[in-house]
Amino acid sequence: MNRPISIDRLSLNTGPMSAGDARRLAELVGLALGRMEPPKTDTGTVSVTVPPQEGRSVELVADAVTRAIEAALRVQGAR
């Protein structure tokens, strides 16, 4: 059985986004990460940069952020 994923701190620099949209983005990213398969090893700190997402919905931005984090975790876990 896999251990649950543990996130000590999640920081999002959202750029030009309303406070409500930024809160919703953090919520959506947190929920998505909670559903993902945890890495097999402790990955430590992961930092990602997502290209600008102007004009996209909060849900699509959250999806892009989550995919970037998942990819970074896979790379870190493979080391």
C-alpha positions in Angstrom: 0.0 0.0 0.0 1.4 3.4 -0.9 1.9 6.1 1.6 -0.2 9.3 1.2 1.5 12.3 -0.4 2.6 14.9 2.1 3.0 18.5 1.2 4.5 20.8 3.9 4.1 24.0 2.0 2.6 25.0 -1.4 3.3 28.5 -2.7 1.8 29.8 -5.8 2.8 33.1 -7.4 -0.2 33.8 -9.5 0.6 37.0 -11.2 -2.4 39.1 -12.3 -5.2 37.1 -10.7 -7.9 38.1 -8.3 -7.6 37.0 -4.7 -10.7 34.8 -5.1 -9.3 33.1 -8.2 -5.9 32.6 -6.5 -7.6 30.9 -3.5 -9.6 28.7 -5.9 -6.4 27.9 -7.8 -4.7 26.8 -4.6 -7.7 24.7 -3.7 -7.9 23.0 -7.0 -4.1 22.3 -7.1 -4.2 20.9 -3.6 -7.2 18.6 -4.4 -5.5 17.3 -7.6 -2.2 16.6 -5.8 -4.1 14.8 -3.0 -5.5 12.4 -5.7 -2.1 11.7 -7.4 0.0 8.7 -6.9 2.7 9.6 -4.3 6.4 9.3 -5.4 8.2 6.2 -4.2 10.8 8.2 -2.4 10.9 11.6 -0.6 11.6 14.2 -3.3 12.4 17.1 -1.0 11.7 20.5 -2.5 10.2 20.8 -5.9 9.9 24.1 -7.8 8.2 24.5 -11.1 7.5 27.3 -13.6 4.4 27.2 -15.7 4.2 29.4 -18.8 1.8 32.3 -18.7 -1.8 31.2 -18.8 -3.6 34.5 -19.6 -7.1 34.1 -20.7 -7.5 30.6 -19.4 -9.9 29.5 -16.7 -8.8 28.9 -13.2 -9.5 25.2 -13.8 -7.2 25.0 -16.8 -4.5 26.9 -15.0 -4.8 24.5 -12.0 -4.5 21.6 -14.5 -1.3 23.0 -16.0 0.2 23.7 -12.6 -0.7 20.2 -11.3 0.8 18.5 -14.4 4.0 20.5 -14.0 4.3 19.5 -10.3 3.6 15.8 -11.1 6.3 15.9 -13.8 8.8 17.5 -11.4 8.0 14.9 -8.7 8.6 12.1 -11.2 12.0 13.5 -12.2 13.0 14.1 -8.6 11.8 10.6 -7.6 13.8 9.0 -10.4 17.1 10.3 -9.1 
